[in-house]
Amino acid sequence: MAMKIRIGIILMLISAFLTATGQLIWKIGVNNFMFLPIGFLFYGFGAIFMIKSFEKEKLVVAYPLMCTSYLISMYYGNFFLNEIITPNKIIAVILIIIGVFFNSYDK
């Protein structure tokens, strides 16, 4: 049986990536103001992808996927900002992802 590609879900995951990236660039831009407009661009494109996702997918399915930005932000914090990933943070993100999976599953 062929699996149907759900464009709305893909668009929302792209939105989560773009908004998390925009927020990282804002954080970097606190010390270097030339990065702030780039952060706004990423965040703005994330909003556009979110709106397009809502056109293609049910709100109940698409919006919880925005929580994947927590996972992306945790990675960014560790990789770019040298923030420590503790076991509690990992457990919290896993619980969020499990909740999103159960909430987003729709036949």
C-alpha positions in Angstrom: 0.0 0.0 0.0 1.4 3.4 -1.0 1.9 6.0 1.7 0.3 9.3 1.0 2.7 12.2 1.3 1.3 14.8 3.6 2.6 18.2 2.4 1.2 20.0 5.4 3.2 18.0 7.9 6.4 18.6 5.8 5.7 22.3 5.7 5.2 22.5 9.4 8.5 20.7 10.1 10.2 23.2 7.8 8.5 26.0 9.7 9.8 24.6 13.0 13.3 24.4 11.6 13.2 28.0 10.3 11.7 29.5 13.4 14.2 27.8 15.7 17.0 28.9 13.4 15.6 32.5 13.5 15.6 32.4 17.3 19.2 31.2 17.4 20.3 34.0 15.1 18.4 36.5 17.3 20.4 35.1 20.3 23.6 35.6 18.4 22.4 39.0 17.3 22.2 40.3 20.9 26.0 40.8 20.7 26.2 41.5 16.9 23.2 43.6 15.6 23.9 42.8 12.0 22.5 39.3 12.6 19.1 40.5 13.8 17.6 41.2 10.3 18.7 37.7 9.2 16.9 36.2 12.2 13.8 38.1 11.3 14.0 36.7 7.8 14.2 33.1 9.0 11.4 33.6 11.5 9.3 35.3 8.8 9.8 32.5 6.4 8.9 30.0 9.2 5.6 31.9 9.6 4.9 31.7 5.9 5.5 27.9 5.9 3.3 27.6 8.9 0.4 29.4 7.2 0.9 27.2 4.1 0.9 24.1 6.3 -2.5 25.2 7.8 -3.9 25.4 4.3 -3.0 21.7 3.6 -3.5 20.0 6.9 -5.8 20.0 9.9 -4.9 22.4 12.7 -5.0 19.5 15.3 -2.4 17.6 13.3 -0.1 20.3 12.0 0.2 22.7 15.0 1.6 20.2 17.5 4.4 19.5 15.1 5.8 22.9 15.9 7.0 21.4 19.1 9.8 19.8 17.2 11.4 23.2 17.4 12.2 22.2 21.1 14.4 19.4 19.8 16.1 21.7 17.2 16.6 24.4 19.8 18.2 22.0 22.2 20.6 20.8 19.5 21.4 24.5 18.6 22.0 25.4 22.2 24.4 22.6 22.6 26.2 22.9 19.3 26.4 26.7 18.9 26.1 28.1 22.4 27.8 25.4 24.4 24.8 24.8 26.6 24.7 21.5 28.5 22.1 18.9 27.6 21.1 17.2 30.8 19.2 13.9 31.2 16.1 15.9 32.4 16.1 17.9 29.2 16.4 14.8 27.1 13.5 13.2 28.9 11.4 16.3 28.6 12.0 16.5 24.9 11.2 12.8 24.4 7.9 13.2 26.3 7.0 16.2 24.2 7.7 14.2 21.0 5.7 11.3 22.2 2.8 13.5 23.0 3.0 15.2 19.6 3.1 11.8 17.9 -0.1 10.7 19.7 -1.8 14.0 19.2 -0.8 14.3 15.5 -1.8 10.8 14.4 -4.8 11.0 12.3 -6.4 8.5 9.9 
